Structure formats: C-alpha cells, structure tokens
Amino acid sequence: RFLFLWRSRCSSRPTEMTSHSHHDRAVAARSRCSPLTWPELQTIISAGDLHKLVRSEEQEQTYCKARSKIKNEWESIYDYLLCTKFKFLVDERRGQKKKSNPTFEEWRLMMKTGGDICNKTQTVLSLNDFPYYFDEGIEHWVVWKLGDDISTSEIEKGKMEILREAGYSNMKLINDTSVFLHWLNPPKLQSLP
C-alpha cells in the first residue's frame, strides 16, 4: 500500500473489536485527544516518524470492530480486499466464509506460472476506510497495487486523479507539500503483511 494525504481545504488551524489485550492497551495509549494538523504531519512524514500517525480512541474501536467482522465473515483479509478494492468475484458458499474468486493464493500461483489473468497488475485509488486522526479538511488516500511495487508515475497519477475529481486543473500541485504528503507504509505499521 502506498498512502498519501491531500489537504482538500484549510481548517481554522494553520496549515477492531475492543478487548483488553496488551496490544489494545498499547494502541489506546498511542491514541490522540486532538487531531494532527498539516504542519505536524509535514514534520512527522519528513522525519519518517510514521509511528506517530495514530487514530483517535473512537476511530481505533471502529477499526477493531471492522477487522473482527471481516475475520468472521471472510476466509482472509486478502479475500476481502480483492473483492472490495479490486472487484474480484465473491465466492459465497453456504456455511463457509466468503472468498475471492480467484483466491489470493490462486491469483499468486497464476502470476508465477504466467496463467491467464486479464490484468496482471492492478492499481486502485481509494479513501482510507480507517484513516488516522487528522484535522478537518485532510483526506487520507491509499493507492492499492496488486502484482508489483508501486511506481513514482502511479503515485503521481493518483494525485492527479484526486485533483481532477476536486475540479483542479493545475497538476503542478502534485509536488506541493502544502497540498500533498505521501509515504510508503513500512511493514511494521501495515495492517497486512
């Protein structure tokens, strides 16, 4: 996943199931009482201090409940993502958890063996379903890529798509850090390995 933020408008400031496990207490300790501002985000991202990107307690509870629901209903988180983000077909057999068709494992095998896949790599841009706690007017977007690492041109394409949808014609804004910030989510912070 490649993540980036877009400041859609300036604010007044410059600019999973809840349990009591050790992990949940650690996450709750990291949650914020006030949202991160754009200047704070610029500092965090430029310094690579991505562990400082956290959700509010309410956002974290919503995230934990959703993850729990996905785990209960789907064979794997990968199956869920393939169907919801990449529009793979859903295999819903009675009495079984939902799966993607093909499953992630089948898709990977087809990639390795050169099987017939319409689009071997796919890229999808979407708002983050579970964003971090940001100030009003900051949107958290994700570029999902299936089949390869993301390229610089795909990142730029995602930013341009956001600008076009918002009605902007100045594509030079994609490199303006007062408008966009981006980062590659490191493995230790990824919800998915």
C-alpha positions in Angstrom: 0.0 0.0 0.0 1.1 3.5 -0.7 -0.5 6.2 1.3 -0.9 9.9 0.9 -2.8 12.8 2.3 -4.5 15.6 0.5 -5.4 18.9 2.1 -8.8 19.5 0.4 -9.5 22.7 2.3 -7.8 24.6 5.1 -9.1 24.3 8.6 -9.2 27.1 11.1 -5.7 25.9 12.3 -2.6 26.6 10.2 -1.8 24.9 7.8 -11.3 -3.8 15.6 -13.3 -5.2 18.4 -12.4 -3.7 21.7 -10.6 -6.0 24.1 -8.1 -5.6 27.0 -5.1 -7.3 25.4 -1.6 -5.9 25.8 -1.7 -4.8 22.2 -5.0 -3.0 22.6 -3.8 -1.1 25.7 -0.6 -0.1 23.8 -2.7 1.2 20.8 -5.1 3.0 23.2 -2.1 4.7 24.9 -1.0 5.9 21.4 -4.4 7.4 20.5 -4.7 11.1 20.4 -7.1 13.5 22.0 -6.7 16.1 19.3 -6.3 15.6 15.5 -2.9 16.0 13.8 -2.5 19.3 11.9 -0.9 19.7 8.5 2.3 21.2 9.9 2.6 18.3 12.4 2.0 15.8 9.5 4.7 17.5 7.4 7.2 17.1 10.3 6.2 13.5 11.0 6.3 12.4 7.4 9.5 14.2 6.5 11.3 12.8 9.6 9.9 9.3 8.9 8.3 9.1 12.3 5.3 7.3 10.9 4.6 5.5 14.3 3.2 8.9 15.4 0.3 8.5 13.0 -2.5 7.2 15.2 -6.3 7.1 15.3 -8.5 8.6 18.0 -9.8 6.1 20.5 -13.2 6.1 18.7 -11.5 5.5 15.3 -9.5 2.7 16.8 -12.6 1.0 18.2 -14.3 1.3 14.8 -11.2 -0.2 13.1 -11.0 -3.1 15.6 -14.7 -3.9 15.2 -14.5 -3.9 11.4 -11.4 -6.1 11.4 -13.2 -8.6 13.7 -16.2 -8.6 11.4 -14.0 -9.2 8.3 -12.2 -12.0 10.0 -15.6 -13.6 11.0 -17.1 -13.3 7.5 -14.2 -13.7 5.1 -11.6 -16.5 4.6 -8.9 -13.9 4.9 -8.3 -10.2 4.8 -6.8 -10.7 1.4 -10.0 -12.2 0.0 -11.9 -9.2 1.4 -9.6 -6.7 -0.2 -9.5 -8.5 -3.5 -13.3 -8.3 -3.7 -13.9 -4.8 -2.2 -10.9 -3.0 -3.7 -10.0 -4.9 -6.9 -13.6 -6.1 -7.7 -12.8 -9.8 -7.8 -15.9 -12.0 -7.7 -17.2 -13.1 -4.3 -17.5 -16.9 -3.7 -20.3 -17.3 -1.1 -20.8 -20.9 -0.4 -23.4 -21.7 2.2 -21.9 -22.5 5.6 -18.4 -21.2 4.6 -16.6 -17.9 4.9 -16.6 -15.6 1.8 -13.7 -16.0 -0.6 -12.5 -14.1 -3.6 -12.6 -15.8 -7.0 -9.8 -16.4 -7.6 -8.4 -16.6 -4.1 -5.3 -14.6 -3.3 -3.3 -17.9 -3.3 -4.7 -18.9 -6.7 -4.0 -15.4 -8.1 -0.4 -15.6 -6.8 0.1 -19.0 -8.4 -1.3 -17.7 -11.7 1.1 -14.8 -11.6 4.1 -17.1 -11.0 3.1 -19.6 -13.7 2.0 -17.0 -16.3 -1.6 -18.1 -16.1 -4.3 -16.2 -18.0 -5.1 -13.1 -15.9 -6.7 -10.1 -17.6 -4.7 -7.5 -15.7 -1.6 -9.0 -14.1 -1.1 -5.7 -12.1 -3.9 -3.6 -10.9 -3.8 -0.2 -9.1 -6.8 1.2 -7.2 -7.1 4.6 -5.5 -9.4 5.0 -2.6 -10.0 6.9 0.5 -8.7 5.1 3.5 -11.5 3.2 5.2 -9.8 3.7 8.6 -7.8 6.9 8.4 -5.6 8.3 11.2 -6.8 11.2 13.3 -6.3 14.3 11.2 -7.5 17.8 11.3 -10.6 18.8 9.3 -10.0 19.1 5.6 -7.3 16.5 5.4 -8.1 13.4 3.4 -6.3 10.1 3.8 -6.0 8.2 0.5 -4.5 4.8 -0.3 -3.1 3.5 -3.6 -3.5 -0.3 -3.5 -1.4 -2.2 -6.0 -1.7 -5.8 -6.8 1.1 -7.6 -8.6 4.1 -5.4 -8.3 5.6 -2.5 -6.4 4.2 1.0 -6.9 6.0 3.3 -9.2 6.5 7.1 -8.9 4.3 7.6 -12.0 1.5 5.7 -10.4 1.7 7.8 -7.3 1.6 11.0 -9.4 -1.3 9.5 -11.4 -3.2 9.0 -8.1 -2.6 12.6 -7.0 -3.7 13.9 -10.4 -6.9 11.9 -10.2 -7.7 13.4 -6.8 -7.1 16.9 -8.2 -9.2 16.3 -11.2 -12.1 15.0 -9.1 -11.9 18.1 -6.9 -12.0 20.3 -10.0 -8.4 21.5 -10.1 -6.5 21.9 -13.4 -3.1 22.8 -12.0 -1.3 19.4 -12.0 1.9 21.0 -10.7 0.2 20.8 -7.2 1.1 17.1 -7.1 4.6 18.1 -5.9 3.5 20.8 -3.5 3.8 19.7 0.2 1.3 22.3 1.3 -1.2 20.2 -0.7 0.1 16.6 -0.7 2.1 14.4 1.6 2.9 10.8 0.8 4.7 7.8 2.3 5.1 4.1 1.8 3.7 2.3 4.8 6.6 0.3 6.3 5.9 -3.4 7.1 5.8 -2.9 10.9 2.9 -0.5 10.5 0.9 -2.4 7.9 -2.4 -4.0 8.7 -1.5 -6.5 6.1 1.9 -8.2 5.7 
